[in-house]
Every structure is written in C-alpha cells, then in structure tokens.
C-alpha cells in the first residue's frame, strides 16, 4: 500500500519518468538479457558479473544520468561483485552478434506494446513495410589506449548501419562494425539477409549498388534509393516531366541495370530539379526504385522521409550519449551505441503512448522527444530514491496489453506544454563575417550597445 501511495505521487508529478522506468523494467528484464547473452555469446562467459548488470550500467550512461561507467560503479558498489577493471574488460569484450541481437530483441518486445497502444504512425506507403537504412560513424575517442598514445589523429572506434521502422518509430536492427574506416557498402550483405517480401528500403546513395538493388528485388522486396553517379544503367525511355513537389520539378524515365550474372532489372528513375541547392550545392537529385503503380510525385515526397533517421542520430548524439570519449576499445564504444539505441526505443514507445491518448497529429506536431528525455533525466534520480529498485519488479511480469493500459493511464496525466517543441523560426540571413583588429583585442559590450542605441 505504501508503494502504491508513493507511486501515485510520482505518476502525478512526473508521469514521463514513471513510464520510462516501467518500460525499462518490462523490456530489459535481467533474466531475459542473461539468457540472450548465454545464447549468443561465443567467447565471453558469465562468472560473477552478469550481462544484465552491464546493460543497466550503460543504460544509465546512455541516458546521461551518470557520466561514465566508473561513476555508476562508484555510486552503486553493491551491484558489482568484481573490480572496476573487470567491468571495463567485460565492456571491451562484448561480441557484435550479442549487441545486435539485444537491439533486435528490444524492438521485438516493444512492438506488441506499441500495437496495443495503437500508437503507430500512419504507413508512409500503404501495402509496404517501409524501412529506412543509414550509416553512423562514431566520433574520435580519447587516446587512453596504449596503441593510440603515439598519434594525434582522431581514433575512430567503429561505425554501424541502423534500420529504422518509421511506422513504429523504433530502431529495429543494427549492424555494428569495429573498423572505423570500413565502407558502409561492405556491411550490405548483413542487411540483405534480413530483407522480407513487401519491404520497402529507403536509403542514401552510399547503398546504391547493382548487387544490393538486385538482392532486394530477388527477395521480393523494394528499394527507393538515391542514384550514385557510379551506378551503370541503360535508358529504356525518354525523361518526361510529370509535375511538381514542394522542393522542385519532377521528371521520370524507365531504366535498367544488369548484374554480374547478366540478369536485367527494370527500374524507375525519378529525377528532381531542385528549386534551391542542397547544402552540398547540388541542384539535381535522382532516385531509383522498383516500386510500380505509385506516382513519381509520391516517391519523390516519400524519399524526403529518409531524414527521419537523421533526426534520430541527432537525438542519440545531442540528447542521449551514444558516443563516449572514454570508451576507446571498438567493442565497448559500439556496445554503448547499441544500448543508446535501446534507450531511444523506450523513449519512442513513451511517445507512442502520448500519441494514443493525445492524438497522433498533435503529438507529432508539438511534442519534442529531446525535451521528453531531458525531463526524464532531471526527475529520474529523485524518483529512484523515493521508489527503490525492488519495488518496480511487478512491471517485469506485465503483459503487453497491461503495460499498454498502464502507459495510457499515465500519458493522460502528461502536460504537453512542458515538452512542447520550440516554434520554428524563419532562417536568418547570412551574417557578415566578423573582423579582427589586432590593435583592439578587447571590446566593451556596454559601449557597443550604447553606440547601437545612439544610431537607432
């Protein structure tokens, strides 16, 4: 009864934090994570430090509740039956298949909850399961490792490919790679193994290869990819004007590509002449797709949704902590990134609960997921002092239906005004370049303001 009374006070004061913690308990159950580790790990093994403890440690770091694994270790000594050195050795040895399966399993466990909430976004293209693919390179780390101390070059711990389901709003797969210099195309084979019939893959030109497009089509999937200039194709028809979209004039033609085995694949080439150049100065954009029966204008607008995954990467970097400079070993850095994806998926599910109660249009237009994350981070530590970890155990046994009902109850109590997006402002004109006068290394702000007022 005491727990229920205290919980009720937190659900009234900080429902978003309670929703987040309840979801973490439900989808990151320690026994389930430890079983996953035993099933997938080939070289690592469990002696005293459990994999679930390592995941919880990195989740707190990914959410910026703690600055580093060391801070978690110091503040919670009863969690760790091993030394700090053993914790870091465990981190730097987590195998790539283990971290990938952790992300896939997390999305798999969250999907029924989102569906029970009816929190999915409308399909981008009815009849297809859209998947957005993009690569992410981790930034340079500190030179703490012995082998890095003799160089001043940035130390890149790895990169990864991430697959986003825009209808669910969660990352459903990740392909991590330890080589920071590896080409994204070298990881395409792992993506092809996951292609299902009626999948529609949207990706940038880095993935525009004959092998990938043919591979997806052979698996009865579809692509919408930006054309790479190095891709060989043969025109089957003339380029013809079909209309306009918000960004420019649209043209279309039929082309074909031939793979190494001599098999031909007919494609649509959607050509967009942009009204304004891109940030790279490009004024034209070409797309290739094997989707038929849909207008070229629809495909042109659909490709713009690829930027959804860019906003996810921005949130992972700026709001959460997917890049930790202290984690120099590739596996440790990549594991931190994958745990950050899991934390993002939980926040995305919280947003799905808000959509189910307050309406999809309103939440998508007004709610800022970074502000949700900031709100949870500010309230989380105080909430965990008031509600001990053992008292959250009932949430582990909740079914997706019960979990969805609980989330709806709390979502109704959320004040959207506290997590509202900042109003969009028109772009400012390009500022004049600053000047520097060596004879005046300092200026008086008060005098400059007074001079500006006098001019006015």
C-alpha positions as a printed NumPy array, in Angstrom:
array([[  0.   ,   0.   ,   0.   ],
       [  2.848,   2.385,   0.827],
       [  4.432,   1.728,  -2.57 ],
       [  1.139,   2.416,  -4.323],
       [  0.728,   5.72 ,  -2.472],
       [  4.27 ,   6.859,  -3.294],
       [  3.944,   5.68 ,  -6.892],
       [  0.731,   7.649,  -7.279],
       [  2.521,  10.821,  -6.177],
       [  5.224,  10.293,  -8.799],
       [  2.71 ,   9.484, -11.524],
       [  1.056,  12.825, -10.823],
       [  4.293,  14.8  , -10.577],
       [  6.459,  13.127, -13.223],
       [  4.45 ,  10.596, -15.255],
       [  7.027,  10.529, -18.056],
       [  9.732,   9.269, -15.69 ],
       [  7.462,   6.551, -14.312],
       [  6.515,   5.469, -17.848],
       [ 10.182,   5.254, -18.853],
       [ 11.26 ,   3.264, -15.813],
       [  8.296,   0.891, -16.106],
       [  9.157,   0.197, -19.752],
       [ 12.813,  -0.396, -18.908],
       [ 11.782,  -2.947, -16.271],
       [  9.405,  -4.651, -18.691],
       [ 11.597,  -4.968, -21.8  ],
       [ 15.046,  -5.205, -20.165],
       [ 14.373,  -7.998, -17.715],
       [ 17.686,  -9.213, -16.249],
       [ 16.923, -12.918, -16.684],
       [ 15.923, -12.393, -20.308],
       [ 19.1  , -10.412, -21.044],
       [ 21.292, -13.006, -19.337],
       [ 19.631, -15.783, -21.332],
       [ 20.212, -13.783, -24.52 ],
       [ 23.883, -13.464, -23.622],
       [ 24.255, -17.189, -22.943],
       [ 22.566, -17.97 , -26.252],
       [ 24.546, -15.568, -28.456],
       [ 27.998, -15.222, -26.866],
       [ 30.726, -17.49 , -28.224],
       [ 33.886, -16.256, -26.478],
       [ 32.688, -14.367, -23.408],
       [ 31.151, -16.192, -20.468],
       [ 29.483, -15.323, -17.177],
       [ 31.367, -15.886, -13.951],
       [ 30.328, -13.211, -11.438],
       [ 29.382, -10.079, -13.416],
       [ 26.041, -10.547, -15.186],
       [ 25.415,  -9.199, -18.672],
       [ 22.179,  -7.59 , -17.413],
       [ 24.204,  -5.533, -14.913],
       [ 26.463,  -4.31 , -17.717],
       [ 23.416,  -3.331, -19.783],
       [ 21.863,  -1.428, -16.873],
       [ 25.168,   0.356, -16.265],
       [ 25.446,   1.511, -19.859],
       [ 21.746,   2.473, -19.969],
       [ 22.328,   4.944, -17.154],
       [ 25.324,   6.332, -19.047],
       [ 23.424,   6.465, -22.355],
       [ 20.634,   8.477, -20.706],
       [ 23.255,  10.862, -19.216],
       [ 22.105,  10.071, -15.687],
       [ 25.736,   9.142, -14.987],
       [ 28.757,  10.466, -16.868],
       [ 30.644,   7.18 , -17.16 ],
       [ 30.59 ,   3.501, -16.195],
       [ 33.064,   4.378, -13.456],
       [ 30.543,   6.807, -11.926],
       [ 27.88 ,   4.069, -11.884],
       [ 30.348,   1.643, -10.312],
       [ 31.364,   4.138,  -7.612],
       [ 27.788,   5.139,  -6.74 ],
       [ 26.387,   1.592,  -6.688],
       [ 29.093,  -0.7  ,  -5.268],
       [ 26.552,  -3.347,  -4.223],
       [ 25.736,  -4.024,  -7.911],
       [ 29.218,  -5.227,  -8.781],
       [ 30.856,  -8.343,  -7.305],
       [ 34.004,  -7.563,  -9.332],
       [ 36.608,  -4.824,  -9.629],
       [ 36.229,  -1.775, -11.876],
       [ 38.929,  -3.229, -14.143],
       [ 36.785,  -6.333, -14.665],
       [ 33.787,  -4.174, -15.599],
       [ 35.757,  -2.375, -18.306],
       [ 37.206,  -5.662, -19.574],
       [ 33.668,  -7.003, -19.875],
       [ 32.643,  -3.913, -21.831],
       [ 35.53 ,  -4.114, -24.282],
       [ 34.805,  -7.77 , -24.992],
       [ 31.054,  -7.746, -25.763],
       [ 30.666,  -9.552, -29.084],
       [ 28.988,  -7.888, -32.06 ],
       [ 26.254, -10.547, -32.505],
       [ 25.292, -10.114, -28.837],
       [ 24.818,  -6.346, -29.082],
       [ 22.974,  -6.649, -32.389],
       [ 20.575,  -9.273, -31.017],
       [ 19.978,  -7.041, -27.974],
       [ 18.677,  -4.236, -30.225],
       [ 16.597,  -6.599, -32.381],
       [ 15.091,  -8.276, -29.311],
       [ 14.331,  -4.921, -27.715],
       [ 12.391,  -3.768, -30.787],
       [ 10.63 ,  -7.135, -30.96 ],
       [  9.446,  -6.793, -27.344],
       [  8.328,  -3.187, -27.749],
       [  6.334,  -3.766, -30.948],
       [  3.332,  -5.529, -29.305],
       [  3.153,  -2.782, -26.679],
       [  3.05 ,  -0.084, -29.369],
       [  0.423,  -2.055, -31.281],
       [ -1.713,  -2.472, -28.148],
       [ -1.459,   1.289, -27.695],
       [ -2.488,   1.887, -31.323],
       [  0.456,   4.261, -31.246],
       [  1.834,   3.523, -34.712],
       [  2.201,   6.346, -37.183],
       [  0.242,   6.11 , -40.456],
       [  2.12 ,   3.983, -43.023],
       [  4.286,   6.052, -45.353],
       [  3.193,   3.884, -48.279],
       [  0.198,   1.577, -47.699],
       [  0.87 ,  -2.035, -48.649],
       [  4.594,  -1.88 , -47.848],
       [  6.617,  -2.093, -44.661],
       [  8.951,   0.864, -45.019],
       [ 12.449,   0.57 , -43.555],
       [ 14.944,   3.412, -43.555],
       [ 18.624,   2.447, -43.691],
       [ 21.554,   4.701, -42.916],
       [ 25.068,   4.527, -41.541],
       [ 26.531,   6.159, -38.453],
       [ 30.243,   6.66 , -37.713],
       [ 31.301,   7.087, -34.092],
       [ 33.397,  10.149, -33.368],
       [ 37.013,  10.016, -32.253],
       [ 37.75 ,   8.913, -28.684],
       [ 40.38 ,   9.882, -26.148],
       [ 43.853,   8.399, -26.691],
       [ 43.856,   6.33 , -23.494],
       [ 44.74 ,   3.027, -25.137],
       [ 48.484,   2.391, -25.302],
       [ 48.447,   1.926, -29.087],
       [ 46.844,   5.369, -29.557],
       [ 49.185,   7.457, -27.439],
       [ 51.749,   7.967, -30.192],
       [ 49.333,   9.536, -32.685],
       [ 47.45 ,  12.811, -32.766],
       [ 44.963,  11.583, -35.368],
       [ 41.357,  11.018, -34.37 ],
       [ 40.835,   7.475, -33.076],
       [ 37.674,   6.078, -34.677],
       [ 36.204,   3.167, -32.667],
       [ 33.792,   1.926, -35.336],
       [ 30.652,   2.5  , -37.343],
       [ 27.286,   0.858, -37.844],
       [ 24.254,   0.588, -40.083],
       [ 20.906,   1.278, -38.428],
       [ 17.462,   0.236, -39.665],
       [ 14.524,   2.402, -38.569],
       [ 10.864,   1.411, -38.785],
       [  9.136,   4.797, -39.264],
       [  5.674,   3.395, -38.512],
       [  6.718,   2.113, -35.074],
       [  9.258,   4.888, -34.638],
       [ 11.925,   2.499, -33.283],
       [ 15.283,   1.162, -34.458],
       [ 14.665,  -2.492, -35.343],
       [ 18.171,  -3.569, -36.34 ],
       [ 21.814,  -2.516, -36.222],
       [ 24.895,  -3.91 , -37.963],
       [ 27.967,  -2.861, -35.938],
       [ 31.489,  -2.842, -37.374],
       [ 34.739,  -2.362, -35.464],
       [ 36.668,  -0.869, -38.39 ],
       [ 36.152,   2.89 , -38.332],
       [ 37.458,   3.155, -41.912],
       [ 35.207,   0.429, -43.341],
       [ 32.933,   1.399, -46.229],
       [ 29.224,   1.253, -45.435],
       [ 28.777,  -0.849, -48.576],
       [ 30.892,  -3.605, -47.031],
       [ 28.096,  -4.218, -44.493],
       [ 25.289,  -4.518, -47.049],
       [ 25.432,  -8.323, -47.045],
       [ 24.14 ,  -8.445, -43.47 ],
       [ 21.252,  -6.168, -44.467],
       [ 20.263,  -8.355, -47.421],
       [ 19.88 , -11.339, -45.095],
       [ 17.047,  -9.503, -43.307],
       [ 15.003,  -8.468, -46.382],
       [ 11.399,  -9.695, -46.305],
       [  8.744,  -9.644, -49.066],
       [  6.966,  -6.266, -49.357],
       [  9.776,  -4.446, -47.533],
       [ 10.484,  -1.005, -48.997],
       [ 14.04 ,   0.088, -48.229],
       [ 14.77 ,   3.815, -48.352],
       [ 18.466,   4.685, -48.309],
       [ 21.082,   7.191, -49.425],
       [ 23.343,   6.828, -52.457],
       [ 26.05 ,   5.022, -50.463],
       [ 23.857,   1.911, -50.759],
       [ 23.061,   2.385, -54.442],
       [ 24.806,  -0.666, -55.884],
       [ 23.74 ,  -3.152, -58.524],
       [ 24.223,  -6.012, -56.069],
       [ 22.054,  -4.503, -53.338],
       [ 19.193,  -3.448, -55.627],
       [ 19.147,  -6.849, -57.346],
       [ 19.451,  -8.62 , -53.981],
       [ 16.414,  -6.829, -52.546],
       [ 14.359,  -7.459, -55.705],
       [ 15.275, -11.169, -55.702],
       [ 13.864, -11.398, -52.184],
       [ 10.609,  -9.767, -53.38 ],
       [ 11.477,  -6.502, -51.657],
       [ 11.599,  -2.951, -52.987],
       [ 14.017,  -0.027, -52.891],
       [ 13.861,   3.737, -53.109],
       [ 17.459,   4.864, -53.268],
       [ 19.259,   7.975, -54.35 ],
       [ 21.255,   7.355, -57.508],
       [ 25.01 ,   7.051, -57.208],
       [ 26.88 ,   8.579, -60.134],
       [ 28.959,   5.439, -60.477],
       [ 25.961,   3.148, -60.997],
       [ 25.749,   1.885, -64.61 ],
       [ 22.24 ,   1.93 , -66.115],
       [ 20.697,   1.87 , -69.568],
       [ 17.858,   4.189, -70.541],
       [ 14.688,   2.45 , -71.789],
       [ 12.758,   5.651, -72.367],
       [ 12.972,   9.425, -72.537],
       [ 12.952,  11.663, -69.491],
       [  9.476,  13.217, -69.238],
       [  8.01 ,  15.897, -66.983],
       [  5.36 ,  14.614, -64.501],
       [  4.716,  17.559, -62.147],
       [  5.991,  19.426, -59.127],
       [  6.607,  18.696, -55.467],
       [  7.45 ,  21.14 , -52.711],
       [ 11.184,  21.033, -53.486],
       [ 11.115,  21.286, -57.283],
       [ 10.103,  19.895, -60.693],
       [  9.877,  16.122, -61.145],
       [ 10.715,  14.058, -64.238],
       [ 10.627,  10.305, -64.811],
       [ 12.063,   7.678, -67.14 ],
       [ 12.497,   3.905, -67.284],
       [ 15.979,   2.411, -66.992],
       [ 17.537,  -0.996, -66.47 ],
       [ 20.535,  -2.319, -64.56 ],
       [ 22.346,  -5.59 , -65.252],
       [ 24.177,  -7.6  , -62.573],
       [ 27.286,  -9.751, -62.954],
       [ 25.186, -12.776, -63.894],
       [ 23.613, -10.918, -66.799],
       [ 20.184, -10.544, -65.16 ],
       [ 18.364,  -7.347, -66.064],
       [ 16.13 ,  -5.384, -63.683],
       [ 13.784,  -2.642, -64.856],
       [ 13.651,   0.45 , -62.632],
       [ 12.016,   3.842, -62.476],
       [ 14.333,   6.82 , -62.417],
       [ 12.74 ,   9.814, -60.724],
       [ 14.656,  12.999, -61.462],
       [ 14.093,  16.143, -59.365],
       [ 15.318,  19.575, -60.452],
       [ 15.534,  21.42 , -57.129],
       [ 14.315,  24.974, -56.61 ],
       [ 17.131,  25.564, -54.111],
       [ 20.52 ,  23.805, -53.999],
       [ 21.289,  21.336, -51.227],
       [ 23.857,  22.092, -48.531],
       [ 26.402,  20.42 , -50.839],
       [ 25.475,  22.788, -53.663],
       [ 23.641,  20.163, -55.748],
       [ 20.711,  21.377, -57.854],
       [ 19.547,  17.981, -59.136],
       [ 18.592,  14.749, -57.422],
       [ 17.852,  11.357, -59.   ],
       [ 16.103,   8.405, -57.351],
       [ 15.858,   4.782, -58.44 ],
       [ 13.019,   2.453, -57.465],
       [ 11.383,  -0.814, -58.454],
       [  8.034,   0.281, -56.984],
       [  5.376,   0.433, -59.716],
       [  1.771,   1.576, -59.539],
       [  2.697,   4.639, -57.466],
       [  3.136,   8.114, -58.91 ],
       [  6.614,   9.561, -59.263],
       [  5.495,  12.532, -57.172],
       [  4.62 ,  10.176, -54.308],
       [  8.053,   8.554, -54.497],
       [  9.759,  11.953, -54.548],
       [  7.902,  13.021, -51.398],
       [  8.485,   9.636, -49.765],
       [ 12.249,   9.909, -50.127],
       [ 12.23 ,  13.06 , -48.   ],
       [ 11.158,  10.866, -45.058],
       [ 14.684,   9.438, -45.07 ],
       [ 15.676,  12.411, -42.952],
       [ 13.679,  10.873, -40.096],
       [ 16.665,   8.693, -39.269],
       [ 18.984,  11.719, -39.318],
       [ 16.881,  13.28 , -36.544],
       [ 17.221,  10.017, -34.601],
       [ 21.031,  10.16 , -34.891],
       [ 20.941,  13.786, -33.764],
       [ 18.944,  12.845, -30.662],
       [ 21.279,   9.935, -29.904],
       [ 24.261,  12.296, -30.027],
       [ 22.976,  15.569, -28.595],
       [ 20.382,  14.441, -26.025],
       [ 21.429,  10.903, -25.192],
       [ 25.063,   9.778, -25.103],
       [ 25.792,   7.339, -27.91 ],
       [ 29.439,   8.438, -28.185],
       [ 31.587,   8.226, -25.076],
       [ 35.115,   9.562, -25.483],
       [ 36.386,   7.39 , -22.65 ],
       [ 35.387,   4.143, -24.375],
       [ 38.245,   3.727, -26.826],
       [ 38.035,  -0.007, -27.471],
       [ 35.802,  -0.608, -30.511],
       [ 33.521,  -3.206, -28.931],
       [ 32.95 ,  -1.076, -25.835],
       [ 32.126,   2.004, -27.931],
       [ 29.796,   0.05 , -30.228],
       [ 28.082,  -1.591, -27.269],
       [ 27.473,   1.869, -25.782],
       [ 25.934,   2.938, -29.092],
       [ 23.654,  -0.113, -29.194],
       [ 22.491,   0.431, -25.608],
       [ 21.74 ,   4.026, -26.589],
       [ 19.528,   2.712, -29.417],
       [ 17.659,   0.642, -26.829],
       [ 17.164,   3.736, -24.658],
       [ 15.9  ,   5.647, -27.694],
       [ 13.406,   2.871, -28.475],
       [ 11.999,   3.139, -24.956],
       [ 11.552,   6.904, -25.355],
       [  9.922,   6.333, -28.753],
       [  7.445,   3.977, -27.079],
       [  6.655,   6.661, -24.496],
       [  5.905,   8.973, -27.404],
       [  3.678,   6.291, -28.935],
       [  1.701,   6.237, -25.679],
       [  1.285,  10.011, -25.903],
       [  0.029,   9.631, -29.491],
       [ -2.533,   7.056, -28.406],
       [ -4.043,   9.447, -25.836],
       [ -3.488,  12.952, -27.198],
       [ -3.696,  12.191, -30.919],
       [ -1.021,  11.407, -33.46 ],
       [ -1.22 ,  14.729, -35.32 ],
       [ -0.988,  16.824, -32.151],
       [  1.894,  14.87 , -30.618],
       [  3.953,  14.736, -33.821],
       [  3.467,  18.451, -34.379],
       [  4.049,  19.647, -30.821],
       [  5.972,  17.132, -28.685],
       [  9.776,  17.284, -28.585],
       [ 11.393,  13.925, -27.85 ],
       [ 14.632,  15.622, -26.681],
       [ 12.581,  17.546, -24.117],
       [ 10.971,  14.282, -23.009],
       [ 14.452,  12.822, -22.488],
       [ 15.626,  15.925, -20.589],
       [ 12.538,  15.83 , -18.355],
       [ 13.078,  12.147, -17.522],
       [ 16.762,  12.683, -16.777],
       [ 16.073,  15.557, -14.339],
       [ 13.466,  13.614, -12.368],
       [ 14.866,  10.086, -12.592],
       [ 17.391,  10.058,  -9.752],
       [ 14.966,  11.595,  -7.236],
       [ 12.293,   9.112,  -8.29 ],
       [ 14.639,   6.161,  -7.74 ],
       [ 15.444,   7.436,  -4.245],
       [ 11.738,   7.512,  -3.412],
       [ 10.939,   4.211,  -5.142],
       [ 13.543,   1.521,  -4.536],
       [ 14.513,  -0.74 ,  -7.472],
       [ 12.931,  -3.804,  -5.846],
       [  9.557,  -2.078,  -5.814],
       [  9.493,  -1.926,  -9.622],
       [  9.565,  -5.698, -10.005],
       [  5.792,  -6.077, -10.713],
       [  6.293,  -4.313, -14.062],
       [  8.515,  -7.162, -15.296],
       [  5.583,  -9.579, -15.371],
       [  3.123,  -7.277, -17.133],
       [  1.745,  -8.444, -20.466],
       [  1.89 ,  -6.07 , -23.471],
       [ -1.812,  -5.344, -23.005],
       [ -1.481,  -4.496, -19.288],
       [  1.646,  -2.449, -19.99 ],
       [ -0.189,  -0.501, -22.702],
       [ -3.115,   0.218, -20.37 ],
       [ -0.726,   1.461, -17.671],
       [  1.078,   3.719, -20.149],
       [ -2.223,   5.15 , -21.4  ],
       [ -3.259,   5.951, -17.83 ],
       [ -0.052,   7.886, -17.24 ],
       [  0.015,   9.506, -20.684],
       [ -3.344,  11.14 , -19.913],
       [ -1.667,  12.935, -16.99 ],
       [  1.228,  14.365, -19.036],
       [  1.186,  18.117, -19.57 ],
       [  2.24 ,  18.517, -23.186],
       [  3.063,  22.165, -22.637],
       [  6.172,  21.142, -20.661],
       [  7.578,  19.136, -23.579],
       [  6.415,  21.309, -26.449],
       [  8.695,  21.912, -29.417],
       [ 10.174,  25.355, -29.81 ],
       [  8.344,  27.324, -32.526],
       [ 10.017,  27.18 , -35.913],
       [ 11.55 ,  30.477, -36.899],
       [ 12.426,  31.619, -40.409],
       [ 16.059,  31.193, -41.354],
       [ 18.207,  34.184, -40.616],
       [ 20.077,  35.908, -43.371],
       [ 23.75 ,  35.117, -43.702],
       [ 25.643,  37.228, -41.21 ],
       [ 28.535,  39.418, -42.238],
       [ 31.931,  37.954, -41.459],
       [ 33.466,  39.015, -38.187],
       [ 36.512,  41.225, -38.315],
       [ 39.518,  41.202, -36.026],
       [ 41.627,  44.231, -35.265],
       [ 44.953,  43.205, -33.631],
       [ 45.231,  46.667, -32.099],
       [ 41.907,  46.111, -30.257],
       [ 41.931,  42.581, -28.782],
       [ 39.084,  43.521, -26.41 ],
       [ 35.84 ,  45.471, -26.745],
       [ 33.446,  46.905, -24.188],
       [ 29.994,  45.361, -24.591],
       [ 28.369,  48.324, -22.826],
       [ 29.96 ,  50.833, -25.228],
       [ 28.92 ,  48.81 , -28.287],
       [ 25.328,  48.665, -27.027],
       [ 25.351,  52.399, -26.308],
       [ 26.659,  53.129, -29.811],
       [ 23.948,  50.9  , -31.335],
       [ 21.232,  52.715, -29.351],
       [ 22.582,  56.093, -30.432],
       [ 22.396,  55.048, -34.116],
       [ 18.797,  53.947, -33.672]])
